[in-house]
Amino acid sequence: MQTLRFAPEVVARRYCLPIGGPVSWQSTTDGYATEITLPDLAADDIVVPSITIDADGYGHQFGLMTDARITLLAPIGMTACSPSAGHSSSDTGPVKSQLDYFSVDEEIHGATLRLRVSGLTRAPEHYLLTISVRPRVITPTIGVLTSRRLLVPPVSQMTAPRAIRRRICSPACVTMAARFLGAGATLAHATRDCLHTPTGIYGVWPLALRAMGRFGILGSVEALSDIDSVAPFLDRGVPAIASIRFEPGELPGATLQRTSGHLVLITGIDSTHVHVNDPAATNPVDVVRSYPREAFARAWLRERGATYLFCAPVFSAIEEPQP
């Protein structure tokens, strides 16, 4: 399990996990590109890349190159890229596109991740690029760290129109996080920004980051393996958004009986519980909940472990949180 992180120093100072430094951007016919050499990939690994840029009107697409093949994720805010020179587009080889991440079917050495960005007149300056590699299913680490508990005003997705209310947990969490971090977000606008039109899905991970980026909040999607990773964010006053899945009885007190994919906002951690705002509650009062730490770790981290993490905004209330 490994996550590669890249950002300029001004961004790295506001992110609560180690960042290796900036990347080198190359000019292309329609924008800019960069390539990252990946560690060895094992069968049943997933590769979760993400990018946010402090700029308007840009689009991006990731491709994972192995030998003469390139597998592309869904384009975000742009038309699909053409394959790189010497590579043919393929989703039939050992790497498969799962819309917002890659899955790996067999051991791979020497793979390269290519990111293409369009719509910019100069190379990205303020950005956060992350690439997580981990097995799809793991035994999660419960961890030992605790954190402060953030009082994030609740938003219930069930207050939205009936046709979409059960499908917009990601926009609801984005709304709560953005508001808490000082942005004037609304559930209606976040829902619009998070819609992946080709599929009608509201939970495509890069669109959630793009929605936060509209407010100047840079973030990432990381595939985590332990609870402790989010504690530094919470202590700095930055909530995290976790993708969870569970069967009946596996998450005591849950708003849903079961789910194959649901987003909740983590607001705090203590020795026995993870505190969340769960937008599937029928009213805002019931959104604020606490789930047993071990059960929540399994629901969140056992499969994929996808988490939206954010840089602290540049204002003193967040940069210097009070106890």
RODO-2510 file (C-alpha; in nm, 4 decimals, decimal comma):
residues 323
     n   res          X          Y          Z
     1     m     0,0000     0,0000     0,0000
     2     q     0,1465     0,3326    -0,1058
     3     t     0,0317     0,6824    -0,1956
     4     l     0,2370     0,9177    -0,4111
     5     r     0,1618     1,2862    -0,3545
     6     f     0,2761     1,5869    -0,5547
     7     a     0,2185     1,9575    -0,4985
     8     p     0,4132     2,2842    -0,4786
     9     e     0,5303     2,3851    -0,1334
    10     v     0,2559     2,6451    -0,0852
    11     v    -0,0046     2,3674    -0,1171
    12     a     0,1949     2,1005     0,0670
    13     r     0,2036     2,3170     0,3815
    14     r    -0,1764     2,3001     0,4000
    15     y    -0,2126     1,9237     0,3479
    16     c    -0,1811     1,6966     0,6499
    17     l     0,0041     1,4029     0,4914
    18     p     0,3589     1,4025     0,3463
    19     i     0,4006     1,5340    -0,0097
    20     g     0,7031     1,4540    -0,2225
    21     g     0,7227     1,7790    -0,4186
    22     p     0,5986     1,9219    -0,7500
    23     v     0,5779     1,7441    -1,0849
    24     s     0,7209     1,8479    -1,4206
    25     w     0,4563     1,9628    -1,6706
    26     q     0,5004     1,9333    -2,0472
    27     s     0,3093     2,1454    -2,2965
    28     t     0,0738     1,9543    -2,5310
    29     t    -0,1453     2,0572    -2,8251
    30     d    -0,4462     2,1048    -2,5966
    31     g    -0,2919     2,1817    -2,2573
    32     y    -0,0357     2,0173    -2,0292
    33     a     0,0636     1,6671    -1,9269
    34     t     0,2781     1,4852    -1,6746
    35     e     0,3804     1,1221    -1,6264
    36     i     0,4479     0,9364    -1,3010
    37     t     0,6254     0,6003    -1,2767
    38     l     0,4240     0,3700    -1,0533
    39     p     0,5485     0,1106    -0,8043
    40     d     0,5051    -0,2553    -0,8956
    41     l     0,1375    -0,3498    -0,9113
    42     a    -0,0004    -0,6789    -0,7789
    43     a    -0,3032    -0,8744    -0,8924
    44     d    -0,6188    -0,7299    -0,7312
    45     d    -0,4557    -0,3923    -0,6621
    46     i    -0,6452    -0,0737    -0,7301
    47     v    -0,4865     0,2527    -0,8468
    48     v    -0,6750     0,5645    -0,7387
    49     p    -0,5468     0,8898    -0,8937
    50     s    -0,6818     1,2380    -0,8272
    51     i    -0,6015     1,5977    -0,9210
    52     t    -0,7351     1,9356    -0,8207
    53     i    -0,6050     2,2635    -0,9574
    54     d    -0,6713     2,6128    -0,8268
    55     a    -0,8032     2,7347    -1,1617
    56     d    -1,1320     2,7684    -1,3496
    57     g    -1,2490     2,5873    -1,6588
    58     y    -0,9945     2,3080    -1,6762
    59     g    -1,0530     1,9419    -1,7561
    60     h    -0,8424     1,6323    -1,7011
    61     q    -0,8073     1,2629    -1,7805
    62     f    -0,5852     0,9908    -1,6364
    63     g    -0,4415     0,7016    -1,8328
    64     l    -0,2452     0,4028    -1,7046
    65     m     0,0165     0,2830    -1,9536
    66     t     0,1529    -0,0720    -1,9606
    67     d     0,3636    -0,1926    -2,2532
    68     a     0,1774    -0,0780    -2,5669
    69     r    -0,1591    -0,0337    -2,3951
    70     i    -0,3196     0,2627    -2,2208
    71     t    -0,6348     0,2327    -2,0087
    72     l    -0,8245     0,5585    -1,9621
    73     l    -1,0477     0,6764    -1,6807
    74     a    -1,3550     0,8840    -1,7554
    75     p    -1,2652     1,2348    -1,8761
    76     i    -1,3624     1,5104    -1,6325
    77     g    -1,4582     1,8451    -1,7849
    78     m    -1,3099     1,7635    -2,1261
    79     t    -1,3463     1,5326    -2,4232
    80     a    -1,1639     1,1998    -2,4084
    81     c    -0,7901     1,2088    -2,4783
    82     s    -0,6341     1,0336    -2,7736
    83     p    -0,3898     0,7541    -2,6818
    84     s    -0,0277     0,8551    -2,6425
    85     a     0,2142     0,7857    -2,9248
    86     g     0,2997     0,4174    -2,9362
    87     h     0,0025     0,3160    -2,7216
    88     s    -0,3410     0,1857    -2,8158
    89     s    -0,6434     0,2433    -2,5947
    90     s    -0,7521    -0,0812    -2,4299
    91     d    -0,9726    -0,2026    -2,1469
    92     t    -0,9217    -0,5711    -2,2190
    93     g    -0,5704    -0,6142    -2,0789
    94     p    -0,4542    -0,6557    -1,7188
    95     v    -0,5787    -0,3060    -1,6217
    96     k    -0,9487    -0,2159    -1,6205
    97     s    -1,1136     0,1253    -1,5906
    98     q    -1,3703     0,1484    -1,3101
    99     l    -1,4794     0,5006    -1,4097
   100     d    -1,2841     0,6810    -1,1352
   101     y    -1,0091     0,4287    -1,0516
   102     f    -0,8145     0,1436    -1,2117
   103     s    -0,8307    -0,2229    -1,1137
   104     v    -0,5405    -0,4579    -1,1802
   105     d    -0,5877    -0,8250    -1,2772
   106     e    -0,2268    -0,9447    -1,2784
   107     e     0,1206    -0,8441    -1,1608
   108     i     0,2600    -0,5469    -1,3535
   109     h     0,6067    -0,3918    -1,3493
   110     g     0,7016    -0,0554    -1,4956
   111     a     0,3550     0,0966    -1,5354
   112     t     0,3252     0,4717    -1,5894
   113     l     0,0380     0,7018    -1,5017
   114     r    -0,0233     0,9814    -1,7523
   115     l    -0,2299     1,2886    -1,6637
   116     r    -0,3495     1,5286    -1,9312
   117     v    -0,4994     1,8657    -1,8402
   118     s    -0,6890     2,0900    -2,0832
   119     g    -0,8299     2,4412    -2,0696
   120     l    -0,5301     2,6161    -1,9139
   121     t    -0,3182     2,8847    -2,0795
   122     r    -0,0179     2,8077    -1,8580
   123     a     0,1077     2,5099    -1,6596
   124     p    -0,0730     2,4422    -1,3292
   125     e     0,0772     2,6377    -1,0415
   126     h    -0,1324     2,5509    -0,7365
   127     y    -0,2434     2,1878    -0,7543
   128     l    -0,2609     1,8629    -0,5585
   129     l    -0,1956     1,5326    -0,7371
   130     t    -0,2215     1,1994    -0,5531
   131     i    -0,1986     0,8358    -0,6627
   132     s    -0,2958     0,5606    -0,4171
   133     v    -0,2062     0,1954    -0,4766
   134     r    -0,3467    -0,0725    -0,2463
   135     p    -0,5190    -0,4125    -0,2594
   136     r    -0,8899    -0,3806    -0,3298
   137     v    -0,9759    -0,5713    -0,0094
   138     i    -0,7670    -0,5585     0,3093
   139     t    -0,7973    -0,6181     0,6830
   140     p    -0,8279    -0,2569     0,8033
   141     t    -0,6149    -0,1061     1,0774
   142     i    -0,8307     0,0222     1,3630
   143     g    -0,5576     0,2602     1,4776
   144     v    -0,5039     0,4320     1,8108
   145     l    -0,5185     0,8056     1,7387
   146     t    -0,8054     1,0260     1,8511
   147     s    -0,8939     1,3762     1,7346
   148     r    -1,0910     1,6835     1,8149
   149     r    -1,4581     1,6707     1,7178
   150     l    -1,5763     1,9271     1,4653
   151     l    -1,9237     2,0778     1,4876
   152     v    -2,0179     2,0629     1,1201
   153     p    -2,3724     2,1879     1,0472
   154     p    -2,5722     1,8898     0,9160
   155     v    -2,7280     1,8501     0,5725
   156     s    -2,9753     1,5711     0,4916
   157     q    -2,9864     1,4433     0,1351
   158     m    -3,3436     1,3339     0,2073
   159     t    -3,4599     1,6966     0,1873
   160     a    -3,3865     1,6957    -0,1885
   161     p    -3,6469     1,6096    -0,4556
   162     r    -3,7723     1,2516    -0,4327
   163     a    -3,6271     1,1503    -0,7717
   164     i    -3,2658     1,2027    -0,6590
   165     r    -3,2628     1,2142    -0,2791
   166     r    -3,1331     0,8588    -0,2333
   167     r    -2,8467     0,9107    -0,4825
   168     i    -2,6825     1,2336    -0,3661
   169     c    -2,4849     1,1407    -0,0554
   170     s    -2,1649     1,2700    -0,2188
   171     p    -2,3061     1,6165    -0,3024
   172     a    -2,4539     1,6375     0,0495
   173     c    -2,1141     1,5633     0,2063
   174     v    -1,9446     1,8091    -0,0298
   175     t    -2,1947     2,0749     0,0770
   176     m    -2,1259     2,0159     0,4471
   177     a    -1,7480     2,0163     0,4019
   178     a    -1,7464     2,3261     0,1811
   179     r    -1,9701     2,5234     0,4171
   180     f    -1,7604     2,4296     0,7192
   181     l    -1,4434     2,5351     0,5379
   182     g    -1,5897     2,8775     0,4653
   183     a    -1,7526     2,8412     0,1219
   184     g    -2,1081     2,9414     0,0337
   185     a    -2,2105     2,6004    -0,0995
   186     t    -2,5676     2,4830    -0,1506
   187     l    -2,6933     2,1288    -0,1922
   188     a    -2,8555     2,2222    -0,5230
   189     h    -2,5313     2,3567    -0,6697
   190     a    -2,3204     2,0668    -0,5376
   191     t    -2,5706     1,8206    -0,6825
   192     r    -2,5429     1,9881    -1,0221
   193     d    -2,1625     1,9929    -1,0076
   194     c    -2,1361     1,6275    -0,9000
   195     l    -2,3588     1,4824    -1,1731
   196     h    -2,1723     1,2601    -1,4174
   197     t    -2,3989     1,3111    -1,7159
   198     p    -2,2987     1,0020    -1,9204
   199     t    -2,3957     0,7657    -1,6369
   200     g    -2,6395     0,9729    -1,4290
   201     i    -2,4239     0,9009    -1,1217
   202     y    -2,3676     1,1659    -0,8510
   203     g    -2,0886     0,9822    -0,6684
   204     v    -1,8024     0,9937    -0,9204
   205     w    -1,5059     1,0835    -0,7011
   206     p    -1,3256     1,3387    -0,9228
   207     l    -1,6453     1,5384    -0,9671
   208     a    -1,6697     1,5824    -0,5900
   209     l    -1,3158     1,7233    -0,5891
   210     r    -1,4026     1,9468    -0,8830
   211     a    -1,7065     2,0769    -0,6936
   212     m    -1,4874     2,1658    -0,3941
   213     g    -1,2289     2,3184    -0,6256
   214     r    -1,4853     2,5716    -0,7465
   215     f    -1,4527     2,7268    -0,3993
   216     g    -1,0727     2,7246    -0,4099
   217     i    -1,0541     2,4177    -0,1804
   218     l    -0,7940     2,1726    -0,3074
   219     g    -0,8453     1,8069    -0,2222
   220     s    -0,7644     1,4484    -0,3079
   221     v    -0,9147     1,1024    -0,3182
   222     e    -0,6918     0,8616    -0,1296
   223     a    -0,7389     0,4881    -0,0779
   224     l    -0,6610     0,4632     0,2937
   225     s    -0,5974     0,1569     0,5080
   226     d    -0,6128     0,2952     0,8637
   227     i    -0,8268     0,5324     1,0676
   228     d    -0,5267     0,7231     1,2037
   229     s    -0,4604     0,8869     0,8636
   230     v    -0,7517     1,1295     0,9030
   231     a    -0,6767     1,2382     1,2613
   232     p    -0,4294     1,5146     1,1591
   233     f    -0,6894     1,6652     0,9252
   234     l    -0,9566     1,6715     1,1956
   235     d    -0,7164     1,8238     1,4470
   236     r    -0,6435     2,1002     1,1985
   237     g    -1,0135     2,1668     1,1562
   238     v    -1,0661     1,9851     0,8260
   239     p    -1,3349     1,7120     0,8008
   240     a    -1,2900     1,4064     0,5773
   241     i    -1,5431     1,2252     0,3581
   242     a    -1,5433     0,8441     0,3671
   243     s    -1,6929     0,5959     0,1225
   244     i    -1,8506     0,3087     0,3174
   245     r    -2,0229    -0,0184     0,2311
   246     f    -2,1777    -0,2774     0,4599
   247     e    -2,4359    -0,5537     0,4875
   248     p    -2,7283    -0,5726     0,7342
   249     g    -2,6110    -0,5684     1,0948
   250     e    -2,2486    -0,4788     1,0151
   251     l    -2,2686    -0,1097     1,1179
   252     p    -2,4724    -0,0685     1,4386
   253     g    -2,6961     0,2400     1,4392
   254     a    -2,6549     0,3049     1,0667
   255     t    -2,9136     0,5104     0,8810
   256     l    -2,9234     0,2476     0,6049
   257     q    -2,9795    -0,1279     0,6340
   258     r    -2,7102    -0,2019     0,3793
   259     t    -2,5224    -0,0201     0,1032
   260     s    -2,2817    -0,1014    -0,1777
   261     g    -2,1531     0,2573    -0,1655
   262     h    -2,2416     0,5543     0,0561
   263     l    -2,0568     0,8731     0,1583
   264     v    -2,0440     1,0162     0,5112
   265     l    -1,8554     1,3122     0,6589
   266     i    -1,6121     1,2239     0,9390
   267     t    -1,6162     1,4909     1,2115
   268     g    -1,4138     1,3275     1,4888
   269     i    -1,2561     1,0140     1,6325
   270     d    -1,2369     0,8912     1,9905
   271     s    -1,1116     0,5640     2,1369
   272     t    -1,4387     0,3790     2,0784
   273     h    -1,6323     0,5661     1,8075
   274     v    -1,6024     0,7538     1,4805
   275     h    -1,8267     1,0593     1,4759
   276     v    -1,9906     1,1440     1,1447
   277     n    -2,2528     1,3469     0,9701
   278     d    -2,4492     1,0822     0,7797
   279     p    -2,6590     1,2577     0,5127
   280     a    -2,8922     0,9569     0,4657
   281     a    -3,0738     1,0459     0,7887
   282     t    -3,4298     1,1563     0,7227
   283     n    -3,3830     1,4970     0,8868
   284     p    -3,0874     1,7206     0,9743
   285     v    -3,1130     1,6534     1,3495
   286     d    -3,0477     1,2820     1,2986
   287     v    -2,7583     1,3397     1,0556
   288     v    -2,5132     1,3745     1,3490
   289     r    -2,4207     1,0201     1,4536
   290     s    -2,1486     0,8047     1,6108
   291     y    -2,0532     0,4585     1,4857
   292     p    -1,8419     0,1969     1,6692
   293     r    -1,4804     0,2436     1,5661
   294     e    -1,4068    -0,1164     1,4659
   295     a    -1,7325    -0,1618     1,2719
   296     f    -1,6852     0,1700     1,0931
   297     a    -1,3274     0,0780     1,0007
   298     r    -1,4525    -0,2391     0,8315
   299     a    -1,7311    -0,0558     0,6482
   300     w    -1,4929     0,2162     0,5294
   301     l    -1,1480     0,0664     0,4856
   302     r    -1,1952    -0,3044     0,4091
   303     e    -1,2820    -0,2510     0,0416
   304     r    -1,1147     0,0329    -0,1506
   305     g    -1,0948     0,2755     0,1445
   306     a    -1,1798     0,5769    -0,0710
   307     t    -1,1629     0,9060     0,1192
   308     y    -1,1949     1,2707     0,0162
   309     l    -0,9252     1,4728     0,1947
   310     f    -0,8791     1,8499     0,1760
   311     c    -0,6158     2,1155     0,2252
   312     a    -0,6758     2,3603     0,5035
   313     p    -0,8082     2,6870     0,3568
   314     v    -0,5949     2,9971     0,3959
   315     f    -0,7580     3,1766     0,6839
   316     s    -0,6602     3,1823     1,0503
   317     a    -0,9629     3,0028     1,1979
   318     i    -0,8591     2,6882     1,0145
   319     e    -0,4816     2,7368     1,0014
   320     e    -0,4629     2,7817     1,3788
   321     p    -0,7530     2,5813     1,5275
   322     q    -0,8432     2,6476     1,8883
   323     p    -0,8840     2,3593     2,1383
***
